[in-house]
């Protein structure tokens, strides 16, 4: 995998996660924020840092299938809730990103 491919992969991972957190925040904290509340912003920044530092990025599975536990317990529980809620809704808000994520998950499940 070239550096260009790795950077593209990181960008896609970050964008997908950002969209998921936005969907979650919009539907759970809409009174508290215009775009994203401080709590969700903090979670997003934490998660983006984790993606950037991922040692498996060249062959990175989706987080659900990853054997490395890089999140602290609190953030892991929060992000699981975000993904559980936003994941199924991604197809309606961001269909191309959702389909790309599903294909990636299928590809790493083999």
PEWOUR-V77004 format. One record per pair of residues at least 12 apart in sequence whose C-alpha atoms are under 10 Angstrom apart, sorted by sequence separation. I is the first residue (numbers start at 1). GAP is how many residues later the second one is. D is the distance in Angstrom with one decimal. If there is no record, write none. Layout:
I_GAP_D / I_GAP_D
//
This chain:
23_12_9.8 / 24_12_9.3 / 25_12_6.8 / 51_12_9.8 / 56_12_8.8 / 22_13_7.3 / 23_13_9.2 / 25_13_9.9 / 55_13_9.2 / 22_14_6.2 / 25_14_9.0 / 26_14_10.0 / 54_14_9.2 / 87_14_9.6 / 21_15_8.2 / 22_15_9.1 / 25_15_6.5 / 55_15_9.9 / 87_15_9.9 / 24_16_8.6 / 25_16_9.2 / 54_16_8.2 / 64_16_8.9 / 53_17_9.4 / 63_17_9.5 / 18_18_10.0 / 22_18_8.0 / 21_19_6.8 / 22_19_9.1 / 51_19_9.3 / 64_19_9.4 / 21_20_8.4 / 50_20_6.9 / 63_20_9.8 / 50_21_7.5 / 18_22_9.8 / 21_22_8.4 / 22_22_9.2 / 18_23_9.3 / 21_23_7.0 / 47_23_9.5 / 20_24_9.7 / 47_24_8.0 / 18_25_9.9 / 19_25_9.9 / 46_25_8.7 / 18_26_6.6 / 46_26_9.9 / 17_27_7.6 / 18_27_9.3 / 47_28_8.3 / 18_29_9.1 / 46_29_8.1 / 47_29_9.4 / 14_30_9.0 / 17_30_8.0 / 18_30_8.4 / 14_31_9.9 / 17_31_8.0 / 43_31_10.0 / 44_31_9.8 / 43_32_6.9 / 47_32_8.2 / 14_33_8.3 / 15_33_9.3 / 42_33_9.8 / 43_33_9.7 / 14_34_6.0 / 17_34_9.6 / 13_35_8.6 / 14_35_9.3 / 43_35_7.8 / 44_35_8.9 / 14_36_9.8 / 43_36_7.6 / 11_37_9.7 / 14_37_7.1 / 10_38_9.1 / 13_38_7.3 / 14_38_8.5 / 40_38_9.2 / 13_39_9.3 / 40_39_9.6 / 43_39_10.0 / 62_39_7.9 / 11_40_9.3 / 62_40_9.1 / 65_40_7.8 / 10_41_6.8 / 11_41_9.1 / 64_41_8.5 / 9_42_9.9 / 10_42_6.7 / 40_42_9.5 / 62_42_7.1 / 63_42_9.1 / 66_42_9.4 / 10_43_9.7 / 61_43_7.4 / 62_43_5.7 / 65_43_7.7 / 10_44_9.2 / 13_44_9.7 / 60_44_9.3 / 61_44_6.7 / 62_44_9.3 / 65_44_7.4 / 7_45_9.4 / 60_45_9.8 / 61_45_9.4 / 62_45_9.6 / 61_46_8.4 / 62_46_7.4 / 10_47_7.4 / 13_47_9.9 / 61_47_5.4 / 62_47_9.1 / 9_48_7.6 / 10_48_9.4 / 60_48_8.0 / 61_48_8.0 / 9_49_8.2 / 13_49_8.9 / 59_49_8.3 / 7_50_9.3 / 9_50_9.8 / 10_50_9.7 / 13_50_9.9 / 6_51_6.8 / 7_51_9.7 / 9_51_9.0 / 6_52_6.2 / 5_53_8.4 / 6_53_9.4 / 28_54_10.0 / 3_55_9.3 / 1_56_9.7 / 2_56_8.8 / 1_57_6.3 / 24_57_8.8 / 25_57_8.5 / 1_58_8.8 / 21_58_8.3 / 24_58_5.8 / 27_58_9.6 / 20_59_9.5 / 23_59_8.5 / 24_59_8.3 / 27_59_9.4 / 21_60_9.9 / 22_60_9.3 / 23_60_9.8 / 24_60_9.5 / 21_61_6.2 / 24_61_6.6 / 25_61_9.4 / 17_62_9.3 / 20_62_6.8 / 21_62_7.9 / 23_62_8.5 / 24_62_5.7 / 20_63_6.7 / 23_63_6.0 / 24_63_9.4 / 20_64_9.6 / 21_64_9.5 / 22_64_8.6 / 23_64_9.2 / 17_65_9.3 / 20_65_8.5 / 21_65_7.3 / 24_65_9.4 / 17_66_8.4 / 20_66_5.2 / 21_66_9.8 / 23_66_8.0 / 19_67_8.6 / 20_67_6.8 / 23_67_8.1 / 19_68_9.8 / 20_68_9.8 / 17_69_9.6 / 20_69_8.6 / 17_70_9.6 / 20_70_7.0 / 23_70_8.2 / 16_71_9.7 / 19_71_8.0 / 20_73_9.5 / 16_74_9.0 / 19_74_8.7 / 20_74_9.4 / 19_75_8.0 / 16_78_9.0 / 19_78_9.0 / 20_78_9.8 / 19_79_10.0 / 16_81_6.5 / 15_82_8.5 / 16_82_7.9 / 13_84_9.6 / 16_84_9.5 / 12_85_8.2 / 16_85_7.9 / 12_88_9.2 / 13_88_8.6 / 12_89_9.0
//
